[in-house]
Structure formats: structure tokens, C-alpha cells
Amino acid sequence: MYPGRVTMKVQFLYFDGCPNHEPAYERLRQVIREEGISVEVEQVEISNEAAADKFGFLGSPTIRVNGVDIEPASREMQGAKLACRRYSGGGMPSAELIQAALREAQCQAE
């Protein structure tokens, strides 16, 4: 690891057929570019209830930074479900929500 560089793990969990999957992924990539962060995004397809349980899937799409859900209100939620996820303020996560989660992870790593 280089000084001044933050190691970050971003996971994007979704199920095939989710209408918000691709636009939310593009929004995530855009925010990462705007923040100037060099990070790989691991896409995880959740294809059945067993996978949903294994990953603690809260619905599609779910974005986690360093294992933490980007939506603070959902961080303590339990129970996996194979369904579309609706974020507060709309169906997809907002750019501001993604940005806040990325910045929070950066601050915690410093």
C-alpha cells in the first residue's frame, strides 16, 4: 500500500432482471470517477434465495463499501430477500448517498 492511498472494497449486489441494476451501476461508477478514487467494483449476481441469505442481500441493487451498506438506515437490517430495493428518496441510490458512503470509508481508513 502506498502512503496516502486508501484501500477500499466496493461490492455491487444485484439480481438479473432488476430494472435499476444497470443505471445504478453506472451511477456508482460515475461517482467513483468524480471522487477520483481508484477502486475495483465487485459485481455479485444474486441468483437465488440461498445466495440472498449468504450475502445478507437487502434487494437489488445493494451497494456496500468495505462491507457496510451505503444507506445508514439499512445497516442494521436483517433478513435477505430476492426483490427490487427502493432507497429513500427514490428507487435507485442517489449520487449523494453513494458519495457519502465512499467519503465515510475514506475517513475511517485514514
C-alpha positions in Angstrom: 0.0 0.0 0.0 1.2 3.5 -0.8 1.1 6.4 1.6 -2.0 8.5 1.2 -3.8 5.7 -0.7 -6.9 4.2 0.9 -7.8 0.6 0.3 -11.5 0.3 -0.4 -13.7 -2.7 -1.3 -16.9 -1.9 -3.2 -19.5 -4.6 -3.8 -22.5 -4.1 -6.1 -25.1 -6.9 -5.5 -28.0 -7.3 -7.9 -30.2 -9.9 -9.5 -30.7 -10.3 -13.2 -33.8 -8.6 -14.4 -33.7 -5.8 -11.9 -34.6 -2.6 -13.8 -32.3 -0.5 -11.6 -29.3 -2.7 -11.9 -27.5 -1.1 -14.9 -28.4 2.6 -14.2 -27.4 2.2 -10.5 -24.1 0.6 -11.5 -23.4 3.4 -14.0 -24.2 6.0 -11.2 -21.8 4.2 -8.9 -19.0 4.2 -11.5 -19.7 7.9 -12.2 -19.5 8.9 -8.6 -16.2 6.9 -8.2 -14.8 8.8 -11.2 -15.9 12.1 -9.8 -14.4 11.4 -6.4 -11.1 10.5 -8.1 -11.0 7.1 -6.4 -9.2 4.1 -8.0 -11.2 1.1 -6.9 -12.5 -2.1 -8.4 -16.2 -2.7 -8.1 -17.0 -6.4 -7.5 -20.3 -7.2 -9.1 -22.1 -10.1 -7.3 -25.2 -11.6 -9.1 -27.7 -13.0 -6.6 -29.5 -15.7 -8.4 -31.5 -17.5 -5.7 -32.7 -17.3 -2.1 -29.7 -19.3 -0.9 -27.3 -16.7 -2.3 -29.5 -13.9 -0.9 -29.2 -15.5 2.5 -25.5 -16.0 2.2 -24.8 -12.3 1.3 -27.5 -10.8 3.5 -29.0 -9.3 0.3 -31.4 -6.4 1.1 -32.6 -6.3 -2.5 -31.4 -5.2 -5.9 -29.3 -3.2 -6.1 -27.3 -3.3 -2.9 -24.1 -1.4 -2.7 -21.6 -1.9 0.1 -18.3 -0.1 0.8 -15.9 -2.1 3.0 -18.8 -4.4 3.8 -21.0 -1.6 5.0 -24.3 -0.8 3.3 -24.3 2.7 1.8 -27.7 3.5 3.3 -27.2 4.2 7.0 -30.8 3.4 7.9 -30.4 -0.1 6.4 -27.1 -1.1 8.1 -28.8 -2.9 11.0 -31.5 -4.6 8.8 -31.7 -8.4 8.9 -33.4 -10.8 6.5 -32.4 -11.4 2.9 -34.8 -11.0 0.1 -34.7 -11.6 -3.7 -36.6 -8.4 -4.6 -36.1 -4.9 -6.0 -34.7 -2.4 -3.5 -36.1 1.0 -3.0 -33.8 3.6 -1.5 -35.1 6.6 0.4 -35.9 9.4 -2.0 -36.5 7.0 -5.0 -35.8 3.6 -6.4 -32.1 3.9 -7.1 -29.5 5.1 -4.6 -28.7 8.8 -5.1 -25.3 10.0 -6.2 -25.1 11.9 -2.8 -25.8 8.7 -0.9 -23.0 6.8 -2.8 -20.6 9.8 -2.4 -21.3 10.0 1.4 -20.5 6.3 1.8 -17.3 6.5 -0.2 -16.1 9.5 1.8 -17.1 7.8 5.1 -14.9 4.8 4.2 -12.0 7.1 3.2 -12.2 8.9 6.6 -12.3 5.7 8.5 -9.2 4.4 6.7 -7.1 7.5 7.5 
